[in-house]
Amino acid sequence: MILNPPTGAAALNPFVIVDDAAGFVTFVCEVFDVTETAEARTPMPDGKLIHAEVRMGTVDLMAADRLDGWPARPGLLQVWVRSAAEVLDRAATRGATVVTPPVPFYGESTLARLLDPWGNLWWLYSPAPGQPDPVPAWEGGDDIVFSTLDRTLKSLG
């Protein structure tokens, strides 16, 4: 059974292990206009971060530097934003790759995806009130939502 923490934080918070966790935290803060939880930053004597946190809504995105012998563990992350197009633009100027340009998605939303320089794949959703749902690819609609994801994931394998 899942328990909501007494601190009001989310019950599930993602954690990624990357090279240059400090750079990753800066990227996330600049692209998503959020702030690092400074008191959570825990550097080791060699300067590598064993823990850092960025608050995104009610969720803490945590990161650490990959240590010798550790594999990188990037994430597949979904986040709601005001404008997927604006986030893609900010991310691209900071070295991210656009995976899926903003496209109409289900539930009156827009979907976009980006691959950040650390290998994290981000699903960006933004509200699009009144926008009709797309026609599914299997019913003759565009398959960009699946094809861009499929191509990117296969390229990472």
TORLOGU-653837 format. One record per atom (N, C-alpha, C, O): residue in three letters; atom name; x, y, z. Coordinates in steps of 0.1 Angstrom, whole numbers. Layout:
N
('ala','CA',(X,Y,Z))
...
END
This chain:
157
('met','N',(8,-12,0))
('met','CA',(0,0,0))
('met','C',(9,12,0))
('met','O',(18,13,8))
('ile','N',(5,22,-8))
('ile','CA',(13,34,-10))
('ile','C',(9,44,1))
('ile','O',(-3,45,5))
('leu','N',(19,50,7))
('leu','CA',(17,60,18))
('leu','C',(21,74,13))
('leu','O',(33,75,8))
('asn','N',(13,84,14))
('asn','CA',(17,97,12))
('asn','C',(26,102,23))
('asn','O',(22,101,35))
('pro','N',(38,107,20))
('pro','CA',(47,112,31))
('pro','C',(40,123,39))
('pro','O',(33,131,34))
('pro','N',(44,123,52))
('pro','CA',(38,134,61))
('pro','C',(42,148,57))
('pro','O',(36,158,61))
('thr','N',(53,149,49))
('thr','CA',(59,162,46))
('thr','C',(51,169,34))
('thr','O',(53,180,31))
('gly','N',(41,161,28))
('gly','CA',(33,167,17))
('gly','C',(40,165,4))
('gly','O',(35,169,-6))
('ala','N',(51,158,4))
('ala','CA',(58,154,-9))
('ala','C',(50,143,-16))
('ala','O',(41,137,-10))
('ala','N',(54,140,-28))
('ala','CA',(48,130,-36))
('ala','C',(52,116,-30))
('ala','O',(63,115,-24))
('ala','N',(44,106,-33))
('ala','CA',(47,92,-28))
('ala','C',(57,86,-37))
('ala','O',(64,77,-33))
('leu','N',(59,91,-50))
('leu','CA',(68,85,-59))
('leu','C',(76,97,-65))
('leu','O',(71,106,-71))
('asn','N',(89,96,-64))
('asn','CA',(98,106,-69))
('asn','C',(109,100,-77))
('asn','O',(116,91,-72))
('pro','N',(112,104,-90))
('pro','CA',(122,98,-98))
('pro','C',(136,102,-94))
('pro','O',(138,112,-88))
('phe','N',(145,93,-97))
('phe','CA',(160,95,-93))
('phe','C',(168,90,-105))
('phe','O',(166,79,-110))
('val','N',(176,99,-110))
('val','CA',(185,95,-121))
('val','C',(199,96,-117))
('val','O',(203,104,-109))
('ile','N',(207,87,-123))
('ile','CA',(222,88,-121))
('ile','C',(228,91,-134))
('ile','O',(227,84,-144))
('val','N',(236,102,-135))
('val','CA',(241,107,-147))
('val','C',(256,112,-145))
('val','O',(260,113,-134))
('asp','N',(263,114,-156))
('asp','CA',(275,121,-155))
('asp','C',(272,136,-155))
('asp','O',(264,141,-162))
('asp','N',(279,143,-146))
('asp','CA',(277,158,-144))
('asp','C',(263,161,-139))
('asp','O',(255,167,-145))
('ala','N',(260,156,-127))
('ala','CA',(247,158,-121))
('ala','C',(244,173,-118))
('ala','O',(233,178,-120))
('ala','N',(255,181,-115))
('ala','CA',(253,195,-113))
('ala','C',(249,202,-126))
('ala','O',(240,210,-126))
('gly','N',(254,198,-137))
('gly','CA',(250,203,-150))
('gly','C',(236,199,-154))
('gly','O',(228,207,-159))
('phe','N',(232,187,-150))
('phe','CA',(219,182,-153))
('phe','C',(209,190,-144))
('phe','O',(199,195,-150))
('val','N',(212,193,-132))
('val','CA',(203,201,-123))
('val','C',(202,215,-129))
('val','O',(191,220,-130))
('thr','N',(213,221,-134))
('thr','CA',(212,234,-140))
('thr','C',(203,234,-152))
('thr','O',(195,243,-154))
('phe','N',(205,224,-161))
('phe','CA',(196,222,-173))
('phe','C',(182,222,-169))
('phe','O',(174,229,-175))
('val','N',(178,213,-160))
('val','CA',(164,212,-156))
('val','C',(159,225,-150))
('val','O',(148,229,-154))
('cys','N',(166,232,-142))
('cys','CA',(162,244,-136))
('cys','C',(159,255,-147))
('cys','O',(149,262,-147))
('glu','N',(169,256,-157))
('glu','CA',(167,266,-167))
('glu','C',(156,262,-177))
('glu','O',(149,271,-181))
('val','N',(155,250,-181))
('val','CA',(145,246,-191))
('val','C',(131,246,-185))
('val','O',(122,251,-192))
('phe','N',(129,242,-173))
('phe','CA',(116,241,-167))
('phe','C',(112,252,-158))
('phe','O',(102,253,-152))
('asp','N',(122,262,-156))
('asp','CA',(119,273,-148))
('asp','C',(116,269,-133))
('asp','O',(106,274,-128))
('val','N',(124,260,-128))
('val','CA',(122,255,-114))
('val','C',(135,258,-106))
('val','O',(145,262,-112))
('thr','N',(134,255,-94))
('thr','CA',(146,258,-85))
('thr','C',(151,245,-78))
('thr','O',(143,237,-74))
('glu','N',(164,244,-77))
('glu','CA',(170,233,-70))
('glu','C',(167,235,-55))
('glu','O',(166,246,-50))
('thr','N',(165,224,-48))
('thr','CA',(163,224,-34))
('thr','C',(177,224,-28))
('thr','O',(184,214,-26))
('ala','N',(182,236,-25))
('ala','CA',(196,238,-22))
('ala','C',(201,229,-10))
('ala','O',(212,224,-10))
('glu','N',(192,228,0))
('glu','CA',(196,221,12))
('glu','C',(197,206,10))
('glu','O',(203,199,19))
('ala','N',(192,201,-1))
('ala','CA',(193,187,-4))
('ala','C',(206,183,-11))
('ala','O',(210,172,-12))
('arg','N',(213,193,-17))
('arg','CA',(226,191,-24))
('arg','C',(236,185,-15))
('arg','O',(240,191,-5))
('thr','N',(241,173,-19))
('thr','CA',(251,166,-10))
('thr','C',(263,162,-18))
('thr','O',(264,152,-25))
('pro','N',(274,171,-18))
('pro','CA',(286,168,-25))
('pro','C',(295,158,-17))
('pro','O',(295,159,-5))
('met','N',(302,150,-24))
('met','CA',(312,141,-18))
('met','C',(325,149,-17))
('met','O',(326,160,-24))
('pro','N',(335,144,-10))
('pro','CA',(348,152,-9))
('pro','C',(354,155,-23))
('pro','O',(361,165,-24))
('asp','N',(352,146,-33))
('asp','CA',(358,149,-46))
('asp','C',(349,158,-55))
('asp','O',(353,161,-66))
('gly','N',(338,163,-49))
('gly','CA',(330,173,-56))
('gly','C',(318,167,-63))
('gly','O',(309,174,-67))
('lys','N',(318,153,-65))
('lys','CA',(307,147,-72))
('lys','C',(295,147,-63))
('lys','O',(296,147,-50))
('leu','N',(283,148,-69))
('leu','CA',(271,149,-61))
('leu','C',(266,135,-59))
('leu','O',(264,127,-68))
('ile','N',(263,131,-46))
('ile','CA',(257,119,-43))
('ile','C',(242,121,-42))
('ile','O',(234,111,-42))
('his','N',(238,133,-41))
('his','CA',(223,136,-41))
('his','C',(221,151,-44))
('his','O',(228,160,-39))
('ala','N',(211,153,-52))
('ala','CA',(206,167,-55))
('ala','C',(191,166,-58))
('ala','O',(187,155,-63))
('glu','N',(183,176,-56))
('glu','CA',(169,176,-59))
('glu','C',(164,188,-65))
('glu','O',(169,199,-63))
('val','N',(155,187,-74))
('val','CA',(148,198,-81))
('val','C',(133,195,-78))
('val','O',(128,185,-82))
('arg','N',(126,205,-73))
('arg','CA',(112,204,-71))
('arg','C',(104,207,-83))
('arg','O',(106,218,-89))
('met','N',(96,198,-88))
('met','CA',(88,200,-100))
('met','C',(74,198,-97))
('met','O',(69,186,-96))
('gly','N',(66,208,-94))
('gly','CA',(53,207,-89))
('gly','C',(53,201,-75))
('gly','O',(59,207,-66))
('thr','N',(47,189,-73))
('thr','CA',(48,182,-60))
('thr','C',(58,171,-59))
('thr','O',(58,164,-50))
('val','N',(66,170,-70))
('val','CA',(75,158,-71))
('val','C',(89,164,-70))
('val','O',(93,174,-75))
('asp','N',(98,156,-63))
('asp','CA',(112,159,-63))
('asp','C',(119,150,-73))
('asp','O',(119,138,-72))
('leu','N',(125,156,-83))
('leu','CA',(134,149,-92))
('leu','C',(148,149,-86))
('leu','O',(154,159,-84))
('met','N',(153,137,-83))
('met','CA',(165,136,-77))
('met','C',(176,131,-87))
('met','O',(173,124,-96))
('ala','N',(188,135,-84))
('ala','CA',(199,132,-93))
('ala','C',(212,129,-85))
('ala','O',(214,135,-74))
('ala','N',(221,121,-90))
('ala','CA',(234,119,-85))
('ala','C',(244,117,-96))
('ala','O',(240,113,-107))
('asp','N',(256,119,-93))
('asp','CA',(267,116,-103))
('asp','C',(269,101,-103))
('asp','O',(269,94,-93))
('arg','N',(272,96,-115))
('arg','CA',(276,82,-117))
('arg','C',(290,81,-111))
('arg','O',(299,88,-114))
('leu','N',(292,71,-102))
('leu','CA',(305,68,-96))
('leu','C',(312,57,-104))
('leu','O',(305,50,-112))
('asp','N',(324,55,-101))
('asp','CA',(332,45,-108))
('asp','C',(325,31,-106))
('asp','O',(322,28,-95))
('gly','N',(323,24,-117))
('gly','CA',(316,11,-116))
('gly','C',(301,12,-117))
('gly','O',(295,1,-118))
('trp','N',(295,23,-115))
('trp','CA',(281,25,-116))
('trp','C',(277,27,-130))
('trp','O',(284,35,-138))
('pro','N',(266,21,-135))
('pro','CA',(260,25,-148))
('pro','C',(252,38,-147))
('pro','O',(247,41,-137))
('ala','N',(252,45,-158))
('ala','CA',(243,57,-158))
('ala','C',(229,51,-158))
('ala','O',(226,41,-164))
('arg','N',(220,58,-152))
('arg','CA',(206,54,-151))
('arg','C',(197,66,-155))
('arg','O',(191,72,-146))
('pro','N',(196,69,-168))
('pro','CA',(187,80,-171))
('pro','C',(173,76,-170))
('pro','O',(170,64,-168))
('gly','N',(164,85,-171))
('gly','CA',(150,83,-168))
('gly','C',(141,85,-180))
('gly','O',(145,92,-190))
('leu','N',(129,80,-180))
('leu','CA',(118,83,-189))
('leu','C',(109,91,-180))
('leu','O',(102,86,-171))
('leu','N',(108,104,-183))
('leu','CA',(101,114,-174))
('leu','C',(90,121,-181))
('leu','O',(91,125,-193))
('gln','N',(78,122,-175))
('gln','CA',(67,129,-180))
('gln','C',(64,141,-171))
('gln','O',(64,140,-159))
('val','N',(62,153,-178))
('val','CA',(59,165,-170))
('val','C',(49,173,-178))
('val','O',(50,175,-190))
('trp','N',(40,179,-170))
('trp','CA',(31,189,-176))
('trp','C',(37,203,-175))
('trp','O',(42,207,-165))
('val','N',(36,210,-186))
('val','CA',(41,224,-187))
('val','C',(31,233,-194))
('val','O',(21,228,-200))
('arg','N',(33,246,-192))
('arg','CA',(23,255,-198))
('arg','C',(24,255,-213))
('arg','O',(14,255,-220))
('ser','N',(36,254,-219))
('ser','CA',(38,254,-233))
('ser','C',(49,244,-237))
('ser','O',(61,246,-234))
('ala','N',(46,233,-243))
('ala','CA',(55,223,-247))
('ala','C',(65,229,-257))
('ala','O',(77,226,-257))
('ala','N',(60,238,-266))
('ala','CA',(69,244,-276))
('ala','C',(80,252,-270))
('ala','O',(91,252,-274))
('glu','N',(76,260,-260))
('glu','CA',(86,269,-253))
('glu','C',(96,261,-246))
('glu','O',(108,264,-246))
('val','N',(92,250,-239))
('val','CA',(101,241,-232))
('val','C',(111,235,-242))
('val','O',(123,234,-240))
('leu','N',(106,230,-253))
('leu','CA',(114,224,-264))
('leu','C',(125,234,-269))
('leu','O',(136,230,-270))
('asp','N',(120,246,-271))
('asp','CA',(130,257,-276))
('asp','C',(141,259,-266))
('asp','O',(153,259,-269))
('arg','N',(137,260,-253))
('arg','CA',(147,263,-242))
('arg','C',(157,251,-241))
('arg','O',(169,252,-239))
('ala','N',(151,239,-242))
('ala','CA',(159,227,-241))
('ala','C',(169,225,-253))
('ala','O',(180,222,-251))
('ala','N',(164,228,-265))
('ala','CA',(172,227,-277))
('ala','C',(184,236,-276))
('ala','O',(195,233,-281))
('thr','N',(182,248,-271))
('thr','CA',(193,258,-270))
('thr','C',(204,253,-260))
('thr','O',(214,259,-259))
('arg','N',(200,244,-251))
('arg','CA',(209,239,-241))
('arg','C',(214,224,-244))
('arg','O',(218,217,-235))
('gly','N',(213,220,-257))
('gly','CA',(219,208,-261))
('gly','C',(209,196,-262))
('gly','O',(214,185,-265))
('ala','N',(196,198,-259))
('ala','CA',(187,187,-261))
('ala','C',(183,185,-275))
('ala','O',(185,193,-284))
('thr','N',(178,173,-278))
('thr','CA',(174,169,-291))
('thr','C',(158,168,-291))
('thr','O',(153,162,-282))
('val','N',(152,174,-301))
('val','CA',(137,173,-302))
('val','C',(134,159,-307))
('val','O',(139,156,-318))
('val','N',(127,151,-300))
('val','CA',(123,138,-304))
('val','C',(109,139,-312))
('val','O',(108,133,-323))
('thr','N',(100,145,-305))
('thr','CA',(86,147,-311))
('thr','C',(83,161,-310))
('thr','O',(82,167,-299))
('pro','N',(80,168,-322))
('pro','CA',(76,182,-321))
('pro','C',(62,182,-315))
('pro','O',(55,172,-314))
('pro','N',(57,194,-310))
('pro','CA',(44,195,-304))
('pro','C',(33,190,-314))
('pro','O',(32,195,-325))
('val','N',(25,180,-309))
('val','CA',(14,175,-318))
('val','C',(2,173,-309))
('val','O',(3,172,-297))
('pro','N',(-10,174,-315))
('pro','CA',(-22,172,-308))
('pro','C',(-22,158,-302))
('pro','O',(-18,148,-308))
('phe','N',(-27,157,-289))
('phe','CA',(-28,144,-282))
('phe','C',(-41,143,-276))
('phe','O',(-50,152,-277))
('tyr','N',(-44,132,-270))
('tyr','CA',(-57,129,-264))
('tyr','C',(-59,137,-252))
('tyr','O',(-50,142,-245))
('gly','N',(-72,139,-249))
('gly','CA',(-76,146,-237))
('gly','C',(-74,161,-237))
('gly','O',(-70,167,-227))
('glu','N',(-75,167,-249))
('glu','CA',(-73,182,-250))
('glu','C',(-59,186,-245))
('glu','O',(-58,195,-237))
('ser','N',(-49,179,-251))
('ser','CA',(-35,182,-247))
('ser','C',(-26,181,-259))
('ser','O',(-30,176,-270))
('thr','N',(-15,187,-257))
('thr','CA',(-4,187,-268))
('thr','C',(7,179,-262))
('thr','O',(10,180,-250))
('leu','N',(13,170,-270))
('leu','CA',(25,162,-266))
('leu','C',(37,166,-274))
('leu','O',(36,169,-286))
('ala','N',(48,166,-267))
('ala','CA',(61,168,-273))
('ala','C',(71,160,-265))
('ala','O',(69,156,-254))
('arg','N',(83,156,-271))
('arg','CA',(93,149,-264))
('arg','C',(107,154,-267))
('arg','O',(109,160,-278))
('leu','N',(115,153,-257))
('leu','CA',(129,157,-259))
('leu','C',(138,147,-253))
('leu','O',(135,140,-243))
('leu','N',(150,146,-258))
('leu','CA',(161,138,-252))
('leu','C',(172,148,-247))
('leu','O',(178,155,-255))
('asp','N',(174,148,-234))
('asp','CA',(184,157,-229))
('asp','C',(198,152,-231))
('asp','O',(200,140,-234))
('pro','N',(208,160,-229))
('pro','CA',(222,156,-231))
('pro','C',(227,144,-222))
('pro','O',(237,139,-224))
('trp','N',(219,141,-212))
('trp','CA',(223,130,-203))
('trp','C',(216,117,-206))
('trp','O',(217,107,-199))
('gly','N',(207,117,-216))
('gly','CA',(200,105,-221))
('gly','C',(187,103,-215))
('gly','O',(181,93,-216))
('asn','N',(182,113,-207))
('asn','CA',(168,113,-202))
('asn','C',(158,116,-213))
('asn','O',(160,126,-220))
('leu','N',(148,108,-214))
('leu','CA',(137,111,-224))
('leu','C',(125,117,-217))
('leu','O',(120,111,-208))
('trp','N',(122,129,-221))
('trp','CA',(111,137,-215))
('trp','C',(98,137,-223))
('trp','O',(99,140,-235))
('trp','N',(87,134,-218))
('trp','CA',(74,135,-224))
('trp','C',(69,149,-218))
('trp','O',(67,150,-206))
('leu','N',(66,158,-227))
('leu','CA',(60,171,-223))
('leu','C',(46,172,-227))
('leu','O',(42,170,-239))
('tyr','N',(37,175,-218))
('tyr','CA',(23,176,-220))
('tyr','C',(19,190,-217))
('tyr','O',(23,196,-206))
('ser','N',(11,197,-225))
('ser','CA',(6,210,-222))
('ser','C',(-9,210,-225))
('ser','O',(-14,203,-235))
('pro','N',(-17,217,-218))
('pro','CA',(-32,217,-220))
('pro','C',(-35,224,-233))
('pro','O',(-28,234,-238))
('ala','N',(-45,219,-240))
('ala','CA',(-50,225,-253))
('ala','C',(-65,224,-253))
('ala','O',(-71,216,-260))
('pro','N',(-71,233,-244))
('pro','CA',(-86,232,-243))
('pro','C',(-93,233,-256))
('pro','O',(-90,242,-264))
('gly','N',(-103,225,-259))
('gly','CA',(-111,225,-271))
('gly','C',(-104,218,-283))
('gly','O',(-111,216,-293))
('gln','N',(-92,214,-281))
('gln','CA',(-85,207,-292))
('gln','C',(-91,192,-293))
('gln','O',(-91,185,-283))
('pro','N',(-95,188,-305))
('pro','CA',(-100,175,-307))
('pro','C',(-89,164,-306))
('pro','O',(-78,167,-309))
('asp','N',(-93,152,-302))
('asp','CA',(-83,141,-301))
('asp','C',(-79,138,-315))
('asp','O',(-87,139,-325))
('pro','N',(-66,134,-317))
('pro','CA',(-62,130,-330))
('pro','C',(-68,117,-335))
('pro','O',(-73,109,-327))
('val','N',(-67,115,-348))
('val','CA',(-72,102,-353))
('val','C',(-60,92,-351))
('val','O',(-49,95,-355))
('pro','N',(-63,80,-345))
('pro','CA',(-52,71,-342))
('pro','C',(-46,66,-356))
('pro','O',(-52,65,-366))
('ala','N',(-33,63,-355))
('ala','CA',(-25,59,-367))
('ala','C',(-32,46,-373))
('ala','O',(-32,45,-385))
('trp','N',(-37,37,-365))
('trp','CA',(-43,25,-370))
('trp','C',(-56,28,-377))
('trp','O',(-62,19,-383))
('glu','N',(-61,40,-376))
('glu','CA',(-74,44,-383))
('glu','C',(-71,54,-394))
('glu','O',(-79,61,-399))
('gly','N',(-58,55,-398))
('gly','CA',(-54,64,-409))
('gly','C',(-48,77,-405))
('gly','O',(-45,86,-413))
('gly','N',(-47,79,-392))
('gly','CA',(-41,92,-387))
('gly','C',(-26,92,-387))
('gly','O',(-20,81,-391))
('asp','N',(-20,103,-384))
('asp','CA',(-5,104,-384))
('asp','C',(1,95,-373))
('asp','O',(-5,94,-362))
('asp','N',(13,89,-376))
('asp','CA',(19,80,-366))
('asp','C',(31,87,-359))
('asp','O',(39,80,-354))
('ile','N',(32,100,-360))
('ile','CA',(44,107,-354))
('ile','C',(46,104,-340))
('ile','O',(57,103,-335))
('val','N',(35,103,-332))
('val','CA',(37,100,-318))
('val','C',(44,87,-315))
('val','O',(53,87,-307))
('phe','N',(41,77,-322))
('phe','CA',(47,64,-320))
('phe','C',(61,64,-328))
('phe','O',(71,59,-322))
('ser','N',(61,68,-340))
('ser','CA',(73,66,-349))
('ser','C',(85,74,-343))
('ser','O',(96,69,-343))
('thr','N',(83,86,-338))
('thr','CA',(94,93,-332))
('thr','C',(100,87,-319))
('thr','O',(112,86,-317))
('leu','N',(91,82,-311))
('leu','CA',(95,74,-299))
('leu','C',(102,62,-303))
('leu','O',(113,59,-298))
('asp','N',(97,54,-312))
('asp','CA',(102,41,-316))
('asp','C',(117,43,-322))
('asp','O',(126,36,-318))
('arg','N',(118,53,-331))
('arg','CA',(131,56,-337))
('arg','C',(141,60,-326))
('arg','O',(153,55,-326))
('thr','N',(137,68,-317))
('thr','CA',(147,73,-307))
('thr','C',(151,62,-297))
('thr','O',(163,60,-295))
('leu','N',(141,54,-292))
('leu','CA',(145,43,-283))
('leu','C',(153,33,-290))
('leu','O',(163,27,-284))
('lys','N',(151,30,-303))
('lys','CA',(159,20,-310))
('lys','C',(173,26,-312))
('lys','O',(183,18,-311))
('ser','N',(175,39,-313))
('ser','CA',(188,45,-315))
('ser','C',(196,45,-302))
('ser','O',(208,45,-302))
('leu','N',(189,44,-291))
('leu','CA',(196,44,-278))
('leu','C',(200,30,-274))
('leu','O',(209,28,-265))
('gly','N',(195,20,-280))
('gly','CA',(198,6,-276))
('gly','C',(211,2,-281))
('gly','O',(215,-10,-279))
END
